[in-house]
Amino acid sequence: MVHTCVVAGCRNRRTRGTTLSFYRFPRDPERKQRWIAAVNREGWVPNEGSRLCSTHFISGKQVKNPRSPDYVPSVFTSAPLSPNMKEASACEMYDKQEAQVEAANALLFLQGQGRFLEDQGQTRSQEEPESVSSLSSCDEEDDKIEDDVEEISLTSVNQMGSPVKNIPPDYESSLEALKKENMELRESIEKMSLTEASFRHDPEKVRFYTGLPNYFVFETVMLLLMPHMKGDKNAKLSKFQQLLLTLMRLRLDLKNQDLAYRFGVKVATVTRTVHRIINIMFTTLVPTAVFWPSRAELRKNLPAALRCTYPDCAVIIDCFRVSLEKALNVDVNQEVASTALTLPAHATVNELKYVIGVAPQGVVTFVSRGSPGNVSDKNLVESSGLLCKLLPGDVVLAEHDFDIEGLVGACKAELKITSRNCYENCQSGQDGENFSLDGTLSDKANVHRHVGKVIDIVKRRYSMLTGPVESPFTVVDRTSNVSTFDKIVQVACALNNLCISAAPLE
């Protein structure tokens, strides 16, 4: 909109390139009436579009100080002034213009648009101030909001006084360099962060921190657990972060304090999160991923190494041990040593012992609860619940003598020992038969190594299973009557089953 000064006889208009400022009438009623009286137009009332140009103020701009002569416009005549009046006005104008020049210099310097010569005020002190410089508009930047002043956009002024477009020649290149640097910093931070976006397209990062093969498997686990997870607005960690933190605890065996620093939460939050997510995975993931397959499924997917030798193989069993950080007394922790029926009441537990069952295809199908390390294999298997899963005619393979042949036989199943002793006896002909290394003997050797591979893979994938087990994880949950570490072992086996081909028997 083009504004024209409302003063009668004044033809100033706001046009492109002008150095004049145009002001709205004040909102203060008393000051507004004084402005209307100064304009002196009979019966005229200003509207929202009414403007007053800066030539009607002594200093070339309005001033908010009521004591200033420019609080109200006062220049409304073009009649020549007397020499005495002109001299007094020149001195008064000089003082104000000197302050304007100083303020304008500071503003232009901050904007990188140059500065005026220091002696500019001295050269002007000998001249009559005919008009107000465009510098006055520079000093009015702070008055625009409060006084609703609409001014012409400030133009830069060079040392000769002419307006110039003062943009540094390398401005565009500097801006592009800063944008590029900003983008690189963002990418670097994204790679170092533990956000969902940083894992989505980085399978190597997923494998390192979670043990899972890719983000798709991680997302599948998260979708399974999400309905049972806490994720309200007041939660310190998102559902993604809760699962990631727990898997990092299992995978890397990081201390709670370390995880607290990484995720920016308190140690107590880490402890609660790990226990809660382990409980959720134990009740939802373990039944889905660790189960006893049917005989039809076993025979359908039986590896060629066993198809001729043990076509009815249902499971390959073995034991593994995990040391405890602090020894436990049996009489204090009866739940931990519930299978140690032959141990004295004052016995101590320094390690936990587990029996694990692996299908010929390489997946874990059974994991017992932890028992004291000095419990016999026979007692461990008998109390673990493994025998209840056997069907008549099933074949159980073991790498050493478990002394459970009678227990297995009672289920009308058969125990086959495939230890290295058997390998050596067969090779020396002690059992009366000759085996070639390419036949049954080679298959038995593969079976001997098979279950050990699976146990090693699970322990390498989730370092927490290597021990020592921290004392808080040996506490038994009263609702499920299972210790937290027993849950962790089963959860680790379930997660291992989600990975591609744990340890195929070849």
C-alpha positions as CSV (number, residue, x, y, z in Angstrom):
1,M,0.0,0.0,0.0
2,V,1.3,3.5,-0.9
3,H,1.0,5.9,2.0
4,T,0.7,9.7,1.6
5,C,1.3,12.2,4.3
6,V,-2.0,13.6,5.7
7,V,-0.7,17.1,6.3
8,A,-2.3,19.7,4.1
9,G,0.1,20.8,1.4
10,C,2.6,18.0,2.0
11,R,3.0,15.8,-1.1
12,N,5.4,13.3,0.4
13,R,4.5,9.7,-0.5
14,R,6.1,6.4,0.5
15,T,7.8,5.2,-2.7
16,R,10.6,2.9,-3.6
17,G,14.0,4.3,-2.6
18,T,12.7,7.1,-0.3
19,T,14.5,7.8,2.9
20,L,11.4,9.1,4.7
21,S,9.5,7.3,7.4
22,F,5.8,7.3,7.8
23,Y,4.1,6.9,11.2
24,R,0.7,5.8,12.3
25,F,-1.1,8.1,14.7
26,P,-0.5,7.1,18.4
27,R,-2.9,4.8,20.2
28,D,-2.6,6.9,23.4
29,P,-5.7,9.1,23.3
30,E,-4.1,12.2,24.8
31,R,-1.1,12.1,22.4
32,K,-3.3,11.3,19.5
33,Q,-5.4,14.4,20.1
34,R,-2.2,16.5,20.2
35,W,-1.2,15.0,16.8
36,I,-4.6,15.8,15.4
37,A,-4.4,19.4,16.7
38,A,-1.0,19.8,15.2
39,V,-2.1,18.7,11.8
40,N,-4.9,21.4,12.1
41,R,-7.4,20.0,9.6
42,E,-10.9,21.1,10.6
43,G,-13.4,18.3,11.1
44,W,-10.8,15.6,10.1
45,V,-10.4,12.4,12.0
46,P,-7.5,9.9,11.2
47,N,-8.2,6.3,10.3
48,E,-6.1,3.2,10.3
49,G,-4.4,4.2,7.0
50,S,-3.5,7.7,8.0
51,R,0.2,8.4,8.1
52,L,2.4,11.3,9.0
53,C,5.8,11.7,7.3
54,S,9.1,12.3,9.2
55,T,9.6,15.8,7.7
56,H,7.2,17.2,10.3
57,F,9.5,16.4,13.2
58,I,12.5,18.5,14.1
59,S,14.9,15.6,14.2
60,G,13.3,13.7,11.4
61,K,11.6,11.1,13.6
62,Q,9.1,10.8,16.3
63,V,10.3,10.5,19.9
64,K,8.4,8.7,22.7
65,N,9.8,10.9,25.5
66,P,7.1,13.5,26.4
67,R,9.7,16.0,27.2
68,S,11.1,15.9,23.6
69,P,10.0,18.5,21.1
70,D,9.4,15.6,18.7
71,Y,6.8,13.9,21.0
72,V,4.3,15.8,18.8
73,P,4.9,16.9,15.2
74,S,5.7,20.6,15.0
75,V,7.2,21.3,11.5
76,F,4.3,22.4,9.3
77,T,5.6,25.5,7.4
78,S,7.8,26.0,4.5
79,A,8.4,29.7,5.2
80,P,12.1,30.7,5.5
81,L,13.5,31.0,8.9
82,S,15.4,34.0,10.2
83,P,19.2,33.7,10.5
84,N,19.1,33.7,14.3
85,M,16.4,31.0,14.4
86,K,18.3,29.0,11.7
87,E,21.5,29.1,13.7
88,A,19.8,27.9,16.9
89,S,18.0,25.2,15.0
90,A,21.2,24.1,13.4
91,C,22.9,23.6,16.8
92,E,20.0,21.7,18.2
93,M,19.8,19.5,15.1
94,Y,23.6,18.8,15.2
95,D,23.3,17.3,18.8
96,K,20.5,15.0,17.7
97,Q,22.1,14.0,14.4
98,E,25.4,13.2,16.2
99,A,23.6,10.7,18.4
100,Q,21.8,9.3,15.4
101,V,25.1,8.8,13.5
102,E,26.6,7.0,16.4
103,A,23.7,4.6,16.8
104,A,23.6,4.0,13.0
105,N,27.3,3.2,13.0
106,A,26.8,0.6,15.7
107,L,23.9,-1.0,13.9
108,L,25.6,-1.1,10.5
109,F,28.7,-2.6,12.1
110,L,26.7,-5.4,13.7
111,Q,25.0,-6.1,10.4
112,G,28.4,-6.3,8.6
113,Q,27.5,-3.4,6.4
114,G,30.4,-1.1,7.1
115,R,30.6,2.0,9.2
116,F,30.9,5.7,8.8
117,L,34.0,7.8,9.1
118,E,34.7,9.1,12.6
119,D,34.9,12.7,11.4
120,Q,31.6,12.6,9.4
121,G,30.0,14.5,12.2
122,Q,32.7,17.2,12.1
123,T,32.2,17.8,8.4
124,R,28.5,18.2,9.0
125,S,28.9,20.6,11.9
126,Q,29.8,23.4,9.5
127,E,26.8,22.8,7.2
128,E,23.1,23.6,7.6
129,P,21.1,20.5,8.3
130,E,18.7,20.7,5.4
131,S,17.0,17.3,5.7
132,V,17.0,14.4,8.0
133,S,19.4,11.6,7.0
134,S,18.2,8.1,6.3
135,L,20.2,7.1,9.4
136,S,17.2,8.1,11.5
137,S,15.3,5.1,10.2
138,C,18.1,2.8,11.6
139,D,17.5,4.1,15.1
140,E,13.8,3.2,14.8
141,E,14.1,-0.6,14.5
142,D,13.2,-1.0,18.2
143,D,10.2,1.3,17.9
144,K,8.4,-0.7,15.1
145,I,6.6,-3.2,17.4
146,E,5.6,-0.9,20.2
147,D,4.4,2.1,18.1
148,D,3.2,0.1,15.1
149,V,5.5,2.1,12.8
150,E,5.6,1.1,9.2
151,E,8.9,2.1,7.8
152,I,10.8,1.7,4.6
153,S,13.3,-1.2,4.7
154,L,16.7,0.0,5.7
155,T,19.2,0.3,3.0
156,S,23.0,0.1,3.5
157,V,25.0,3.3,3.2
158,N,28.6,3.4,2.0
159,Q,31.2,5.9,3.0
160,M,30.1,8.2,0.2
161,G,26.5,8.3,1.5
162,S,24.9,6.5,-1.4
163,P,22.7,3.4,-0.8
164,V,24.4,0.1,-1.8
165,K,23.6,-3.6,-1.5
166,N,26.2,-4.7,0.9
167,I,26.4,-8.5,0.9
168,P,29.7,-10.3,1.4
169,P,30.9,-11.8,-1.9
170,D,31.5,-15.2,-0.2
171,Y,28.2,-15.2,1.6
172,E,26.6,-18.0,-0.5
173,S,29.6,-20.2,-0.4
174,S,29.9,-19.8,3.4
175,L,26.3,-20.6,3.8
176,E,26.6,-23.8,1.8
177,A,29.7,-24.8,3.7
178,L,27.8,-24.4,7.0
179,K,24.9,-26.3,5.7
180,K,27.1,-29.2,4.7
181,E,28.9,-29.2,8.0
182,N,25.6,-29.2,9.8
183,M,24.4,-32.2,7.8
184,E,27.6,-34.1,8.5
185,L,27.3,-33.4,12.2
186,R,23.7,-34.6,12.2
187,E,24.7,-37.8,10.4
188,S,27.6,-38.4,12.8
189,I,25.3,-37.9,15.9
190,E,22.7,-40.2,14.3
191,K,25.2,-43.0,13.9
192,M,26.4,-42.7,17.5
193,S,22.9,-42.4,18.9
194,L,20.7,-45.4,20.0
195,T,17.6,-44.2,18.1
196,E,15.2,-46.3,16.2
197,A,16.1,-44.6,12.9
198,S,19.8,-45.4,13.4
199,F,19.0,-49.1,13.7
200,R,16.5,-49.4,10.9
201,H,19.0,-49.5,8.0
202,D,22.0,-50.8,9.8
203,P,22.0,-54.6,10.2
204,E,25.5,-54.6,11.6
205,K,24.5,-52.3,14.4
206,V,21.4,-54.5,15.2
207,R,23.6,-57.6,15.4
208,F,26.2,-56.0,17.6
209,Y,23.8,-54.5,20.2
210,T,21.0,-57.1,20.1
211,G,22.4,-60.4,18.7
212,L,19.4,-60.5,16.3
213,P,20.3,-60.8,12.6
214,N,18.5,-57.7,11.3
215,Y,16.0,-55.0,12.2
216,F,13.1,-57.0,10.8
217,V,13.5,-59.7,13.4
218,F,14.0,-57.0,16.1
219,E,10.8,-55.3,15.0
220,T,8.9,-58.6,15.0
221,V,10.0,-59.2,18.6
222,M,9.0,-55.7,19.6
223,L,5.5,-56.1,18.0
224,L,5.0,-59.3,20.0
225,L,5.9,-57.6,23.2
226,M,4.4,-54.1,22.7
227,P,0.9,-54.9,24.0
228,H,2.5,-55.9,27.3
229,M,5.0,-53.1,27.6
230,K,4.7,-49.8,29.5
231,G,4.9,-46.9,27.2
232,D,2.8,-44.0,28.6
233,K,3.7,-40.3,28.2
234,N,5.4,-40.2,31.6
235,A,7.7,-43.2,30.9
236,K,11.4,-42.3,30.8
237,L,12.1,-44.7,28.0
238,S,10.1,-45.5,24.9
239,K,9.1,-49.1,24.1
240,F,11.9,-49.3,21.6
241,Q,14.4,-48.1,24.1
242,Q,13.1,-50.5,26.8
243,L,13.6,-53.6,24.5
244,L,17.0,-52.3,23.2
245,L,18.3,-51.7,26.7
246,T,17.3,-55.2,27.8
247,L,18.9,-56.8,24.8
248,M,22.1,-54.8,25.3
249,R,22.2,-56.1,28.9
250,L,21.9,-59.7,27.7
251,R,24.1,-59.3,24.6
252,L,27.0,-57.3,26.0
253,D,26.6,-57.9,29.7
254,L,26.8,-54.2,30.4
255,K,26.5,-52.9,33.9
256,N,23.4,-51.0,34.9
257,Q,25.4,-47.8,35.5
258,D,26.8,-48.0,32.0
259,L,23.3,-48.4,30.5
260,A,22.0,-45.6,32.7
261,Y,24.7,-43.2,31.2
262,R,23.9,-44.4,27.6
263,F,20.1,-43.9,27.9
264,G,20.2,-40.9,30.2
265,V,18.2,-42.4,33.0
266,K,18.8,-43.5,36.6
267,V,20.2,-46.9,37.6
268,A,17.0,-47.8,39.3
269,T,15.1,-47.2,36.0
270,V,17.5,-49.6,34.2
271,T,17.1,-52.3,36.9
272,R,13.3,-52.1,36.8
273,T,13.2,-52.0,33.0
274,V,15.5,-55.1,32.6
275,H,13.5,-57.2,35.1
276,R,10.1,-56.1,33.6
277,I,11.1,-56.8,29.9
278,I,12.7,-60.2,30.9
279,N,9.4,-61.2,32.6
280,I,7.4,-60.1,29.5
281,M,9.7,-62.1,27.1
282,F,9.6,-65.1,29.4
283,T,5.8,-65.2,29.3
284,T,5.3,-64.2,25.6
285,L,8.4,-64.9,23.6
286,V,9.7,-68.1,25.2
287,P,6.5,-70.2,24.6
288,T,6.6,-69.0,21.0
289,A,10.2,-69.7,20.2
290,V,11.2,-72.6,22.5
291,F,8.9,-75.6,22.1
292,W,9.0,-79.3,21.6
293,P,8.3,-80.2,18.0
294,S,6.0,-83.0,16.9
295,R,7.5,-86.2,15.6
296,A,6.2,-85.5,12.2
297,E,8.0,-82.1,12.1
298,L,11.2,-83.7,13.4
299,R,11.2,-86.5,10.7
300,K,10.3,-84.1,7.9
301,N,13.2,-81.8,8.6
302,L,15.7,-84.4,9.8
303,P,19.2,-83.7,8.6
304,A,20.8,-86.2,6.2
305,A,23.5,-87.1,8.8
306,L,20.9,-88.7,11.0
307,R,18.4,-89.9,8.5
308,C,20.1,-93.2,8.2
309,T,21.6,-93.7,11.6
310,Y,19.0,-92.2,14.0
311,P,15.8,-91.6,12.1
312,D,13.8,-91.4,15.3
313,C,16.1,-88.9,17.0
314,A,13.9,-86.5,19.1
315,V,16.5,-84.5,21.0
316,I,20.2,-84.2,21.7
317,I,21.0,-83.3,25.3
318,D,23.9,-81.8,27.2
319,C,24.7,-79.7,30.3
320,F,26.3,-76.4,30.8
321,R,27.3,-74.5,33.9
322,V,27.3,-70.8,34.9
323,S,29.3,-69.5,37.9
324,L,27.8,-67.3,40.5
325,E,29.2,-64.0,41.6
326,K,28.4,-64.8,45.2
327,A,28.0,-68.3,46.7
328,L,24.5,-69.1,48.0
329,N,23.4,-71.3,50.9
330,V,21.0,-74.0,50.1
331,D,19.0,-73.6,53.2
332,V,18.5,-69.9,52.5
333,N,17.6,-70.3,48.8
334,Q,15.7,-73.6,48.6
335,E,14.1,-72.6,45.4
336,V,17.5,-72.4,43.6
337,A,18.5,-75.8,44.8
338,S,15.0,-77.5,44.6
339,T,16.5,-80.4,42.6
340,A,19.4,-81.0,45.1
341,L,17.5,-83.6,47.1
342,T,20.7,-85.4,48.3
343,L,22.6,-82.3,49.4
344,P,23.1,-81.5,53.1
345,A,21.3,-78.4,54.4
346,H,24.5,-76.5,54.9
347,A,25.8,-77.0,51.3
348,T,26.7,-73.9,49.3
349,V,26.1,-73.2,45.7
350,N,29.0,-71.7,43.6
351,E,27.5,-72.4,40.2
352,L,24.3,-73.2,38.4
353,K,23.9,-76.2,36.1
354,Y,21.4,-76.5,33.3
355,V,20.3,-79.3,30.9
356,I,19.6,-78.2,27.4
357,G,17.9,-80.1,24.6
358,V,18.6,-79.3,21.0
359,A,16.7,-80.6,18.0
360,P,18.7,-82.2,15.1
361,Q,17.9,-79.0,13.1
362,G,19.9,-76.9,15.5
363,V,17.3,-75.1,17.5
364,V,16.8,-75.3,21.3
365,T,13.7,-77.2,22.2
366,F,14.2,-77.6,26.0
367,V,15.9,-75.7,28.8
368,S,15.8,-76.8,32.5
369,R,15.8,-74.6,35.5
370,G,19.1,-73.9,37.2
371,S,20.3,-76.4,39.8
372,P,23.5,-76.4,42.0
373,G,26.6,-77.4,40.0
374,N,27.2,-80.5,42.1
375,V,23.8,-82.1,41.3
376,S,24.2,-85.4,39.4
377,D,23.1,-85.5,35.8
378,K,20.5,-88.2,36.6
379,N,18.9,-86.0,39.3
380,L,19.0,-83.0,37.0
381,V,17.3,-84.8,34.1
382,E,14.8,-86.5,36.3
383,S,13.6,-83.3,37.9
384,S,13.8,-81.1,34.8
385,G,10.6,-82.3,33.1
386,L,12.5,-83.5,30.0
387,L,11.3,-87.1,30.3
388,C,7.6,-86.1,30.2
389,K,8.1,-84.9,26.6
390,L,9.5,-88.2,25.2
391,L,7.2,-90.5,23.2
392,P,7.6,-94.3,22.8
393,G,10.2,-95.0,20.2
394,D,12.0,-91.7,20.5
395,V,15.8,-91.7,20.5
396,V,17.7,-89.4,22.9
397,L,21.3,-88.6,21.9
398,A,24.0,-87.5,24.5
399,E,27.6,-86.8,24.2
400,H,28.5,-88.6,27.5
401,D,26.9,-91.1,29.8
402,F,24.1,-89.3,31.6
403,D,23.2,-92.5,33.5
404,I,19.6,-92.0,32.6
405,E,19.2,-95.0,30.4
406,G,16.7,-96.5,32.9
407,L,14.8,-93.2,33.1
408,V,14.6,-93.0,29.4
409,G,13.7,-96.6,29.1
410,A,10.8,-96.2,31.5
411,C,9.3,-93.8,28.9
412,K,9.8,-96.5,26.2
413,A,12.4,-94.4,24.6
414,E,16.1,-95.1,23.9
415,L,19.3,-93.4,25.0
416,K,22.2,-93.4,22.6
417,I,25.7,-92.2,23.7
418,T,27.7,-90.5,21.0
419,S,30.8,-89.4,23.1
420,R,34.4,-89.4,21.9
421,N,34.9,-92.6,23.9
422,C,32.5,-94.2,21.5
423,Y,34.3,-92.7,18.6
424,E,37.7,-94.1,19.8
425,N,36.2,-97.5,20.7
426,C,34.7,-97.8,17.3
427,Q,37.9,-96.7,15.6
428,S,39.9,-99.4,17.4
429,G,37.3,-102.1,16.8
430,Q,36.6,-102.8,20.5
431,D,32.9,-103.2,19.9
432,G,33.4,-105.9,17.2
433,E,32.3,-103.8,14.3
434,N,34.3,-101.8,11.7
435,F,33.1,-98.3,10.8
436,S,34.4,-96.1,8.0
437,L,35.1,-92.5,8.6
438,D,32.7,-91.6,5.9
439,G,29.8,-93.6,7.4
440,T,28.2,-94.0,10.8
441,L,31.3,-93.1,12.8
442,S,31.5,-89.7,11.1
443,D,27.8,-89.1,11.8
444,K,28.4,-89.9,15.5
445,A,31.3,-87.4,15.6
446,N,29.1,-84.7,14.2
447,V,26.4,-85.4,16.8
448,H,29.1,-85.1,19.5
449,R,30.0,-81.6,18.3
450,H,26.5,-80.5,17.5
451,V,25.0,-79.7,20.9
452,G,28.3,-78.1,22.0
453,K,28.1,-75.8,19.0
454,V,24.6,-74.6,20.0
455,I,25.6,-74.0,23.6
456,D,28.7,-72.0,22.5
457,I,26.7,-70.0,20.0
458,V,24.1,-69.0,22.7
459,K,26.8,-68.0,25.1
460,R,28.7,-66.0,22.5
461,R,25.6,-64.3,21.3
462,Y,24.5,-63.4,24.8
463,S,27.5,-62.8,27.0
464,M,25.5,-62.7,30.2
465,L,25.2,-66.5,30.1
466,T,29.0,-66.8,30.5
467,G,28.7,-65.5,34.1
468,P,29.3,-64.8,36.8
469,V,25.7,-64.3,37.7
470,E,25.0,-61.3,39.8
471,S,23.2,-61.9,43.1
472,P,20.0,-59.9,42.2
473,F,19.3,-62.2,39.3
474,T,19.3,-65.3,41.6
475,V,16.2,-64.1,43.5
476,V,13.2,-66.2,42.8
477,D,10.0,-64.6,41.6
478,R,7.2,-65.6,43.9
479,T,4.5,-65.4,41.2
480,S,6.2,-67.8,38.8
481,N,8.6,-69.5,41.3
482,V,11.4,-69.0,38.8
483,S,14.6,-67.0,39.3
484,T,15.3,-64.1,37.0
485,F,18.5,-65.7,35.7
486,D,16.5,-68.9,34.8
487,K,14.2,-66.6,32.8
488,I,17.2,-65.0,31.2
489,V,18.6,-68.4,30.0
490,Q,15.3,-69.3,28.4
491,V,14.9,-65.9,26.8
492,A,18.5,-66.1,25.4
493,C,17.7,-69.5,23.9
494,A,14.4,-68.2,22.4
495,L,16.2,-65.2,20.9
496,N,18.9,-67.6,19.5
497,N,16.2,-69.7,17.8
498,L,15.1,-66.6,15.9
499,C,18.5,-66.3,14.3
500,I,19.2,-68.1,11.0
501,S,20.4,-71.7,11.3
502,A,21.8,-71.8,14.9
503,A,24.0,-74.9,14.3
504,P,22.8,-77.2,11.5
505,L,23.9,-80.8,11.8
506,E,25.9,-81.6,8.6
